[in-house]
Amino acid sequence: MEQFKEYAARLQALLLRFSELGAAFIFAVIIVYLLLGNAAGPYVVSVVDNVANFVKMVTPAAFVAVAVILALIYYIRKTR
């Protein structure tokens, strides 16, 4: 059982690292778009369009729900 817990912890750390890298990549692409505008190229423009569409689809209620969930996770981890 201890071996499984170690494996799950390593897998969680790996997935967290990949998600952090993905978010950093998206932020870098957005910064390139902000610096160069439409001259940044079709890939950068399509990524920014997709991010803009995603933000448009997210409602304020969904934002509040995500904030509450993150606050609960933070509180639970802090109390342990």
C-alpha positions, -999 to 999 in steps of 0.1 A, spaced: 0 0 0 29 24 8 43 17 -27 10 27 -42 9 59 -22 44 69 -34 34 61 -70 3 82 -67 22 111 -52 48 110 -80 21 108 -106 3 137 -91 35 158 -90 41 149 -127 6 159 -138 9 191 -118 42 199 -135 27 193 -170 -3 216 -162 21 243 -149 41 241 -181 10 242 -202 -3 273 -184 31 289 -187 31 282 -224 -3 298 -229 7 329 -209 39 332 -230 18 330 -262 -6 357 -249 24 379 -240 38 375 -275 4 384 -289 2 415 -267 37 426 -279 33 418 -316 -5 419 -322 -18 402 -353 17 401 -368 26 374 -343 13 347 -367 -17 325 -372 -9 301 -344 -6 328 -317 -37 345 -329 -57 312 -328 -45 304 -293 -55 339 -281 -89 335 -299 -95 302 -282 -86 317 -248 -109 346 -254 -137 323 -264 -132 302 -233 -133 332 -211 -165 344 -228 -182 311 -222 -174 310 -185 -202 326 -165 -198 346 -133 -215 318 -114 -189 294 -127 -161 318 -115 -177 320 -81 -180 282 -79 -143 277 -89 -133 303 -63 -153 286 -36 -138 252 -45 -102 266 -44 -109 283 -11 -121 250 4 -91 231 -9 -68 258 5 -86 257 39 -85 219 41 -48 217 33 -40 245 57 -58 227 86 -40 194 81 
